[in-house]
Amino acid sequence: MDQKKGSLAVLPQIFRRAISHLGGYPPHIVNFAYVMIKRTRCFIFSIAFSVMIGALLFSGCSEKQESSASDADATVSTEFSTTEEAEVWSAAVKEQLSELAYSLLELTEPLSKDDSLKTITTIDFKSKDQNERNVGSSIVVRDLSYSFSKTPMGLGDFFKEMRSTLHFEGESKESHLKFKVYRVQGDAGTLKTRQLLTASGFREGKNIRSQAVVEAVWTRPTDDEFPELLSFSMPNLMQSEFREKDAEGFEDIAPIVLGGNDSWSQQLELGMNHWVRKIDEVLKPDFLGYHGVALGDVDGDGLEDLHLCQPGGLPNLLFRQEKDGTMTDISAVAGIDWLDNSTAALLVDLDNDGDKDLAVATRTAFLILENDGAARFTLRSTFKEIGSGYSPTASDYDLDGDLDLLILRYNANSREVGDFPTPHPFHDARNGGANVLLKNQGQLRFSDATQESGLDEANFRFSFAAAWEDYDNDGDSDLYIANDFGPNQLLRNDDGQFFDTSVESMSQDWGFGMSASWGDLDRDGNMDLYVSSMFSGAGNLVIPQDDFNPSMPQKTRERYLKMVRGNSLMRNNGSGGFTDITSPMNEGYAGWAWGTGLGDFNNDGWEDIYVANGYISQPKKDDL
């Protein structure tokens, strides 16, 4: 946010970036944009709103969540006729919320009731219930429940109570507050918006983080009027507090662990922004972030070692872990430092001799290498027909005692590395690559079992990641595949034959599938499913509008909306079916998500969720 002088006296520049694109808008919108630039008094002073802060019932499986999470965003009614109108009003709301956030963070002197031009009707902030979870853990989660008894409140009191609720102490430079608008609706005279609130504050030096879904109602201005905020509610609010000061989870120790190697200082530390300008295009480098890591004890010393894939032109790397926790680059000695573009690798025992062999997906072929037990690898199999594979996984799907391999093929044309293909149709793409199942025949020999296993059915998706798990508790490994641009697939394994049960099991998550992870999140003995996808504020804003493909069937529009909702959490009901229990402000919202991992990170006996997210950043940081 730009530096501003004065707590609430700032020139609102709502359309400073959009005014040049207003050609074709209705006249009252253009007039409004012009007036907003001309005005010099901060419009925050002209707001009249009622504030309601509600409760999140974070049991992870409440009936209210189950019904609302999956259905609330399915359909949207709006009186906007064009996406342009929605974007204009969204810009106005974003600027208002930006001013509100700035004022809450920078306010140094308490305001009195007289500082408000209008009386605010709000709830009684004092009458709230608090339910703590994870008591005894390093991170305590609080569900806040407020009563809805309304009481008059001035602007000063509202700011005071909001700062107290979000734990903004003084002028803490480490505190932050951000609103992300992702839904704008219009009806007669009002705008209704939905936005995500993320905040970080402090209490007695301990970090407290808040997340909420905010519902707001505004006046819909005409001519030179400002939009006035009529109501502001947080029906879902959750806060987490780190119990110990200066102990907020994880610390980056990569420079300590890897810093003693030339490959760190001369390659990894420089980052992709450096290498994208250095590597020749003829080497087909792929800088889209598909280069995986693999962990495994390659030399039998009981310590986990690290294999790292790299883009074309940079060598694959193998780091041996030392007893002091540092790692030594043994790539050349191990014989794996080839320069081919590599996307993913596995360190698993493929020949049942007790050591970790290596399988690597490269642009030109899928490679299988034998480990001699001392971290020296010899190439045994080369599958040139499986070029540009992604996310290889291993599982004994046929229960014959050895590990088989599944290689995903995102792109139908392996030569197009770095060139993004065109999915068709966009929401249900059928022109992706064909995934391959390799059956282990022993002695590091493999055969293509894709057709005989039934995995050749509908084998045309843009598959990104796969996860094996016995979800129906019948003793064999079933398969979930996360697909980009369309529906994901749950494939039940019956005696080595796979059957697509996505629809009947209610697990067919529709979106930009990036990864999937299994875990018993509610400890009921059934494996639940977490799927990463993409949250897009822009997508949520424009897809409901009438001029967004006006001929689009309603069912297709609902699928488009699901595609931009974000991640999904599905509970295994134990009878072969799943229930979508996604909370949009918690596990559902992770920005542009990629890989996920489930594990008990705070040692409290419950599995937590880790999500890798982000994409190519631009100066405008409030959207994708």
C-alpha positions in Angstrom: 0.0 0.0 0.0 1.3 3.5 -0.8 2.3 5.6 2.1 -0.5 8.0 3.1 -0.6 11.0 5.5 -3.3 11.4 8.0 -5.3 8.6 9.5 -8.5 9.0 7.4 -7.9 11.9 5.0 -6.7 10.4 1.8 -7.5 11.0 -1.9 -9.5 8.0 -3.1 -8.0 6.9 -6.4 -10.4 4.1 -7.1 -10.1 4.2 -10.8 -6.5 5.4 -11.2 -5.7 2.3 -13.2 -9.1 1.7 -14.8 -10.2 5.1 -16.0 -8.4 4.7 -19.3 -10.5 1.6 -20.0 -14.0 3.0 -19.5 -15.0 3.3 -23.1 -18.4 1.8 -23.7 -19.5 1.9 -20.0 -22.8 3.3 -19.0 -22.7 7.1 -18.6 -23.4 7.0 -14.9 -20.4 4.7 -14.3 -18.1 7.0 -16.3 -19.4 10.0 -14.3 -18.9 8.2 -11.1 -15.3 7.3 -12.0 -14.5 10.9 -12.9 -16.0 12.2 -9.6 -14.1 9.6 -7.6 -10.9 11.0 -9.0 -11.9 14.6 -8.4 -13.0 14.1 -4.8 -10.4 14.9 -2.1 -12.1 13.9 1.1 -11.8 10.3 2.1 -15.1 8.5 1.6 -14.6 6.3 4.6 -16.1 9.2 6.6 -19.3 9.0 4.7 -20.1 5.4 5.4 -23.1 4.2 7.2 -23.1 0.6 8.0 -24.1 -2.1 10.5 -21.4 -4.5 11.5 -22.1 -8.1 12.4 -19.4 -10.6 13.4 -20.5 -14.2 13.6 -19.1 -17.6 14.4 -17.3 -20.4 12.6 -18.3 -23.8 13.8 -14.9 -25.5 13.1 -15.7 -29.1 13.8 -14.6 -29.8 10.3 -17.9 -31.6 9.6 -20.8 -29.6 10.8 -24.1 -30.1 8.9 -24.3 -26.4 8.2 -20.8 -26.4 6.6 -21.6 -29.4 4.6 -24.7 -27.9 3.1 -23.4 -24.4 2.5 -19.8 -25.1 1.4 -20.8 -27.1 -1.6 -23.9 -25.3 -2.6 -23.5 -21.6 -1.7 -21.4 -20.7 -4.7 -23.1 -23.0 -7.2 -25.5 -20.3 -8.5 -25.4 -16.5 -8.3 -28.1 -14.1 -9.2 -27.2 -10.6 -10.3 -28.7 -7.7 -12.1 -25.4 -6.7 -13.6 -25.6 -7.0 -17.4 -21.9 -6.9 -18.1 -18.6 -8.0 -16.6 -17.4 -4.4 -17.1 -20.0 -3.1 -14.7 -19.0 -5.8 -12.1 -15.3 -4.9 -12.5 -16.0 -1.1 -12.1 -17.9 -1.7 -8.8 -15.4 -4.2 -7.7 -12.6 -1.6 -8.1 -14.6 0.8 -6.0 -15.2 -1.7 -3.3 -11.5 -2.7 -3.3 -10.4 0.8 -2.8 -12.9 1.4 0.0 -11.7 -1.8 1.8 -8.1 -0.7 1.2 -8.8 2.5 3.0 -10.5 0.7 5.8 -7.6 -1.7 6.2 -5.1 1.2 6.2 -7.1 3.1 8.8 -7.3 0.1 11.1 -3.6 -0.6 10.9 -2.4 3.0 11.1 -4.8 4.6 13.5 -2.7 5.9 16.4 -5.3 8.0 18.3 -8.6 6.7 19.4 -11.7 8.2 17.7 -14.7 9.3 19.6 -18.3 8.7 18.6 -18.4 12.3 17.3 -15.9 11.4 14.7 -18.5 9.4 12.8 -20.9 11.3 10.5 -23.5 8.7 11.1 -24.3 6.3 13.9 -23.3 2.7 13.2 -25.5 -0.1 14.2 -23.5 -3.1 15.2 -23.4 -6.1 17.5 -22.2 -6.0 21.1 -18.6 -6.9 20.7 -18.3 -7.7 24.4 -20.8 -10.5 24.4 -19.0 -13.4 22.8 -18.2 -17.0 23.5 -14.9 -18.5 22.8 -14.1 -22.2 22.1 -10.4 -23.2 22.2 -9.1 -26.2 20.3 -5.6 -27.7 20.2 -5.1 -26.8 23.9 -1.7 -27.9 24.9 -0.4 -27.6 21.4 2.1 -25.0 20.1 -0.8 -23.5 18.1 -4.2 -22.8 19.7 -7.2 -22.3 17.5 -10.1 -20.2 18.7 -13.6 -20.2 17.3 -15.3 -16.9 18.0 -19.0 -16.7 18.6 -20.7 -13.3 18.9 -24.2 -12.5 19.9 -26.4 -10.6 17.5 -27.9 -8.1 19.9 -27.6 -4.8 18.1 -26.4 -1.6 19.8 -25.6 1.9 18.4 -21.9 2.5 17.9 -19.9 5.4 16.6 -17.1 5.1 14.0 -14.5 5.5 16.7 -15.9 2.7 18.8 -16.2 0.5 15.8 -12.5 1.0 14.9 -11.6 0.4 18.5 -13.4 -2.9 18.7 -12.3 -4.1 15.3 -8.7 -3.4 16.3 -9.2 -5.2 19.5 -10.9 -8.2 17.7 -8.0 -8.5 15.2 -5.4 -7.7 17.9 -3.7 -4.7 16.4 -1.5 -3.4 19.2 -0.3 0.2 18.7 1.6 0.7 15.4 3.0 -2.8 15.0 4.7 -2.8 11.7 4.4 -6.6 11.6 0.6 -6.5 11.7 -1.3 -6.7 8.4 -4.8 -6.8 7.1 -6.0 -7.7 3.6 -9.3 -8.0 1.9 -9.7 -10.0 -1.3 -13.0 -9.3 -3.1 -14.3 -12.3 -5.1 -18.0 -11.7 -5.5 -20.0 -8.7 -6.5 -23.8 -8.8 -7.0 -26.2 -6.0 -7.8 -29.8 -5.5 -7.1 -32.1 -2.5 -6.9 -30.1 0.2 -5.2 -27.4 -1.9 -3.5 -24.2 -3.8 -4.2 -23.5 -7.0 -2.3 -19.9 -8.2 -2.0 -18.1 -11.1 -0.6 -14.5 -11.0 0.4 -11.9 -12.9 2.3 -10.2 -11.2 5.3 -6.7 -12.3 6.4 -5.0 -10.5 9.3 -2.1 -10.9 11.6 -1.9 -9.1 14.9 -0.2 -9.5 18.3 -1.2 -10.0 21.9 1.5 -9.8 24.5 4.1 -10.4 21.8 2.4 -13.5 20.5 1.3 -13.7 16.9 -2.5 -14.1 16.3 -3.8 -14.7 12.8 -7.4 -14.2 11.7 -9.3 -15.5 8.8 -12.9 -14.6 7.9 -15.4 -14.4 5.1 -16.8 -10.9 5.0 -20.3 -10.1 3.7 -20.9 -6.5 2.8 -23.7 -4.5 1.4 -23.2 -1.1 -0.2 -25.4 1.6 -1.8 -25.3 1.5 -5.5 -24.4 5.1 -6.5 -25.5 7.0 -9.5 -23.9 10.1 -10.9 -21.5 11.7 -8.4 -22.5 9.8 -5.2 -20.2 7.6 -3.3 -21.1 4.0 -2.5 -21.9 3.9 1.2 -21.2 0.8 3.2 -24.5 -0.3 4.7 -23.5 -3.5 6.4 -20.3 -5.4 7.2 -20.5 -8.9 8.7 -18.0 -11.7 9.4 -20.3 -14.8 9.7 -17.1 -17.0 9.8 -14.2 -16.0 11.9 -11.3 -18.1 13.1 -8.2 -17.1 14.9 -5.0 -19.0 15.7 -2.4 -18.1 18.3 1.2 -19.2 18.6 1.8 -20.0 22.2 5.5 -19.2 22.3 7.0 -16.0 21.2 9.3 -16.2 18.2 8.3 -19.8 17.5 5.9 -19.4 14.6 6.2 -22.8 12.8 9.0 -23.3 10.3 12.4 -21.8 9.5 14.2 -21.9 6.1 17.4 -23.9 6.7 18.3 -24.6 3.1 21.4 -22.3 3.1 22.6 -24.1 6.2 21.9 -27.6 5.0 23.0 -27.1 1.3 25.2 -24.0 1.5 28.5 -25.9 1.5 28.1 -27.1 -2.1 29.0 -25.3 -5.3 25.7 -26.4 -6.7 24.0 -24.3 -4.1 25.9 -21.0 -4.6 26.2 -21.4 -8.4 22.8 -22.9 -9.2 20.0 -23.2 -6.7 20.6 -20.0 -4.8 20.4 -17.9 -8.0 16.8 -19.0 -8.7 14.8 -19.4 -11.9 14.7 -15.7 -12.7 18.4 -15.9 -13.2 18.5 -19.0 -15.3 15.6 -18.2 -17.6 17.8 -15.5 -19.2 20.9 -17.8 -19.4 19.8 -21.2 -20.7 19.4 -21.5 -24.5 15.9 -22.3 -25.8 17.3 -25.2 -27.8 17.7 -27.1 -24.5 13.9 -26.8 -23.9 14.1 -25.6 -20.3 10.8 -25.7 -18.5 10.5 -22.9 -15.9 6.9 -23.4 -14.9 7.7 -25.1 -11.6 7.3 -28.8 -12.4 10.7 -30.0 -11.1 10.1 -32.4 -8.2 12.2 -33.7 -5.3 12.5 -37.2 -4.0 13.7 -38.4 -0.5 15.2 -41.7 0.3 18.2 -43.4 1.9 20.4 -44.1 -1.1 23.5 -45.4 0.7 22.0 -47.4 3.5 23.3 -45.2 6.4 19.8 -44.7 7.9 19.6 -41.0 6.8 17.3 -39.6 4.2 19.0 -38.2 1.1 17.7 -35.8 -1.5 17.3 -36.0 -5.3 16.4 -32.7 -7.1 15.2 -32.5 -10.7 16.1 -29.4 -12.7 15.1 -27.7 -16.0 17.0 -28.5 -19.2 20.5 -27.2 -19.1 21.0 -27.6 -15.4 22.1 -31.0 -13.9 20.0 -33.3 -11.8 21.3 -33.2 -8.3 21.7 -35.8 -5.6 22.6 -34.7 -2.0 23.8 -37.2 0.6 22.8 -36.4 4.2 25.7 -36.2 6.7 25.4 -37.0 10.4 25.4 -33.4 11.3 22.3 -32.7 9.1 24.1 -31.0 6.3 24.1 -32.4 2.8 26.9 -33.1 0.3 26.5 -33.0 -3.5 27.3 -36.5 -4.9 25.5 -36.1 -8.2 28.6 -36.8 -10.5 29.8 -39.7 -8.5 26.3 -41.2 -8.4 26.0 -40.9 -12.2 22.8 -38.9 -12.3 24.0 -35.4 -13.2 22.5 -35.4 -16.7 21.3 -32.1 -18.2 17.9 -33.3 -19.6 14.8 -31.4 -18.6 13.5 -33.4 -15.7 10.1 -33.0 -14.0 9.9 -35.6 -11.2 11.6 -38.5 -9.6 11.1 -41.4 -7.3 13.5 -43.1 -4.9 11.9 -46.5 -4.2 13.1 -50.1 -4.2 12.0 -51.5 -7.5 13.9 -54.8 -7.5 13.4 -55.8 -3.9 17.1 -55.9 -3.0 16.7 -53.5 0.0 18.1 -50.3 -1.5 16.4 -47.3 -3.2 16.4 -47.3 -7.0 15.8 -44.2 -9.1 13.0 -43.5 -11.6 13.1 -40.1 -13.4 10.7 -38.4 -15.8 12.5 -36.4 -18.4 11.5 -34.6 -21.6 12.9 -37.3 -23.9 12.1 -40.5 -21.9 11.2 -42.1 -18.6 14.3 -43.6 -17.0 14.8 -46.4 -14.5 18.2 -46.7 -12.7 19.5 -49.4 -10.4 21.2 -48.6 -7.2 24.2 -50.7 -6.2 23.6 -50.0 -2.6 26.3 -47.4 -2.3 24.5 -44.6 -4.1 25.9 -45.4 -7.6 23.3 -45.7 -10.2 23.2 -47.6 -13.5 20.6 -47.1 -16.3 18.5 -50.2 -16.8 15.4 -49.2 -18.7 14.6 -46.3 -21.1 11.0 -45.7 -22.2 11.3 -43.2 -25.1 7.6 -43.4 -25.7 6.9 -41.9 -22.3 8.6 -38.5 -22.8 7.6 -35.5 -20.7 6.0 -37.5 -17.9 4.7 -35.9 -14.7 4.3 -36.9 -11.1 5.3 -40.6 -11.3 4.0 -42.6 -8.4 4.7 -46.2 -7.2 2.3 -48.8 -5.8 1.8 -52.5 -5.9 -1.6 -52.3 -7.5 -1.7 -56.0 -8.4 -0.5 -57.3 -5.0 2.3 -59.4 -6.5 4.9 -58.2 -4.1 6.7 -55.5 -6.2 6.1 -51.9 -6.9 4.5 -50.8 -10.2 4.8 -47.3 -11.7 2.2 -44.8 -12.9 3.4 -41.9 -15.1 1.1 -39.0 -15.9 1.2 -37.3 -19.3 -0.1 -33.8 -19.0 0.7 -32.9 -22.6 -0.3 -35.0 -25.6 2.7 -33.8 -27.5 5.9 -34.4 -25.6 7.9 -32.1 -27.9 5.9 -29.1 -26.6 7.8 -28.6 -23.3 7.5 -25.0 -22.2 4.7 -24.4 -24.7 1.3 -24.4 -23.0 -1.2 -26.5 -24.9 -4.8 -25.4 -25.6 -7.3 -27.4 -23.6 -10.6 -28.2 -25.4 -13.2 -27.8 -24.2 -11.8 -25.6 -21.5 -13.9 -26.9 -18.5 -13.8 -30.6 -19.7 -10.6 -30.9 -21.7 -10.2 -34.2 -23.6 -7.0 -33.5 -25.6 -4.4 -34.1 -22.8 -1.8 -36.8 -22.7 -2.3 -40.5 -22.1 -1.2 -41.7 -18.7 0.9 -44.9 -18.6 0.9 -47.8 -16.0 4.1 -49.8 -16.0 3.7 -53.3 -14.5 6.8 -54.5 -12.7 7.9 -57.9 -14.2 10.9 -58.3 -11.9 14.6 -57.6 -12.3 13.8 -54.0 -13.2 11.8 -55.0 -16.3 8.5 -53.3 -16.9 5.6 -53.7 -19.3 2.8 -51.3 -20.3 -0.4 -52.5 -18.4 -2.5 -49.4 -19.1 -5.0 -51.1 -21.3 -5.2 -54.5 -19.5 -5.8 -52.7 -16.2 -8.6 -50.5 -17.5 -6.8 -47.2 -17.1 -7.1 -46.6 -20.9 -10.7 -45.5 -20.3 -11.1 -41.7 -20.6 -7.3 -41.5 -20.7 -7.1 -38.1 -22.3 -7.1 -35.6 -19.4 -4.5 -33.0 -18.5 -3.3 -35.1 -15.5 -1.1 -33.3 -13.0 -0.8 -35.6 -9.9 -1.9 -39.0 -8.6 -2.4 -40.4 -5.1 -2.8 -44.1 -4.2 -4.8 -45.2 -1.2 -7.1 -48.0 -0.1 -10.1 -45.7 0.3 -12.7 -48.6 0.5 -10.6 -50.7 2.9 -10.7 -53.8 0.7 -6.9 -54.4 0.9 -5.7 -53.0 -2.5 -4.6 -49.6 -3.6 -7.1 -47.4 -5.3 -6.2 -44.3 -7.4 -7.1 -40.6 -7.4 -5.9 -38.5 -10.3 -6.0 -34.7 -10.2 -6.7 -33.3 -13.7 -6.3 -29.7 -14.9 -9.2 -28.2 -16.9 -11.9 -30.6 -15.9 -13.1 -33.4 -13.6 -10.7 -35.4 -11.4 -11.0 -39.2 -11.3 -11.4 -41.7 -8.5 -10.5 -45.2 -9.8 -11.5 -48.1 -7.6 -9.1 -51.1 -7.8 -10.8 -54.5 -8.0 -8.3 -57.3 -8.4 -6.0 -55.2 -10.6 -8.8 -53.7 -12.7 -9.7 -50.1 -12.3 -13.2 -48.6 -12.5 -14.1 -44.9 -12.5 -16.3 -44.3 -9.4 -16.0 -40.5 -9.4 -19.6 -39.7 -10.0 -21.2 -42.4 -7.8 -18.8 -41.7 -4.9 -19.4 -37.9 -5.1 -15.7 -37.4 -5.3 -15.6 -35.8 -8.8 -14.0 -32.5 -7.9 -14.2 -30.2 -10.9 -11.5 -27.7 -11.4 -7.8 -27.0 -12.1 -6.6 -30.1 -10.3 -3.0 -29.7 -9.2 -2.5 -32.4 -6.5 -4.3 -34.8 -4.2 -3.5 -36.1 -0.7 -5.1 -38.8 1.5 -5.3 -38.8 5.2 -7.6 -39.8 8.1 -8.4 -36.2 9.1 -11.2 -37.1 11.5 -9.6 -40.3 12.8 -12.6 -42.5 12.0 -10.6 -45.2 10.2 -11.5 -44.0 6.7 -9.1 -42.1 4.4 -10.3 -38.6 3.6 -9.2 -36.6 0.5 -7.8 -33.2 0.0 -7.5 -31.8 -3.5 -5.7 -28.6 -4.5 -7.0 -26.4 -7.3 -7.1 -22.7 -7.9 -8.9 -19.8 -6.3 -9.5 -16.9 -8.6 -11.1 -13.6 -7.4 -11.3 -12.5 -11.0 -13.0 -15.8 -12.0 -15.5 -15.5 -9.2 -16.3 -12.0 -10.2 -16.8 -12.3 -14.0 -18.2 -15.9 -14.4 -21.7 -15.0 -12.9 -22.2 -12.1 -15.3 -24.7 -12.4 -18.1 -22.3 -11.4 -20.8 -19.8 -14.1 -19.8 -20.7 -16.5 -22.6 -24.4 -15.8 -22.6 -25.3 -19.1 -24.3 -23.5 -21.1 -21.7 -25.8 -23.8 -20.0 -26.4 -23.3 -16.3 -24.8 -26.6 -15.5 -21.6 -25.5 -17.3 -21.6 -22.2 -15.5 -21.8 -24.0 -12.2 -18.8 -26.1 -13.2 -16.9 -22.9 -14.1 -17.6 -21.5 -10.7 -16.5 -24.6 -9.0 -13.3 -24.4 -11.0 -12.3 -21.1 -9.4 -13.6 -21.9 -5.9 -10.3 -23.2 -4.7 -9.3 -26.4 -2.9 -11.6 -29.2 -1.8 -11.8 -31.3 1.4 -13.9 -34.5 1.1 -14.8 -36.7 4.0 -14.9 -40.4 3.4 -18.2 -41.7 4.7 -17.0 -45.3 4.9 -19.5 -46.7 2.5 -17.8 -45.8 -0.7 -19.0 -42.2 -0.8 -17.6 -38.8 0.0 -19.0 -35.5 1.3 -17.6 -32.2 0.4 -17.0 -30.4 3.7 -14.9 -27.6 2.4 -14.8 -24.4 4.4 -14.1 -21.6 1.9 -12.1 -19.5 4.3 -9.9 -22.3 5.7 -8.9 -25.4 3.7 -10.7 -24.1 0.6 -8.6 -20.9 0.2 -5.0 -21.3 -0.7 -4.6 -19.0 -3.6 -3.1 -20.6 -6.7 -2.4 -24.0 -5.1 0.1 -26.6 -6.3 1.3 -29.6 -4.2 -0.2 -30.6 -0.9 1.0 -32.7 2.0 -0.8 -34.0 5.1 1.0 -34.7 8.4 0.9 -34.0 12.1 3.1 -30.9 12.0 2.5 -29.8 15.6 2.4 -33.3 17.2 -1.1 -33.0 18.6 -2.3 -36.3 17.1 -4.3 -34.7 14.2 -3.2 -34.5 10.6 -2.6 -31.0 9.3 -2.5 -29.7 5.7 0.4 -28.0 4.0 -0.2 -26.3 0.6 2.5 -25.0 -1.8 1.0 -22.0 -3.7 1.8 -19.0 -5.8 2.6 -18.2 -9.4 4.3 -15.5 -11.5 4.0 -12.3 -9.4 3.0 -8.9 -10.8 3.0 -5.5 -9.1 -0.8 -5.9 -8.5 -0.8 -8.4 -5.7 -4.5 -8.7 -4.8 -5.4 -11.2 -7.5 -4.0 -13.9 -9.7 
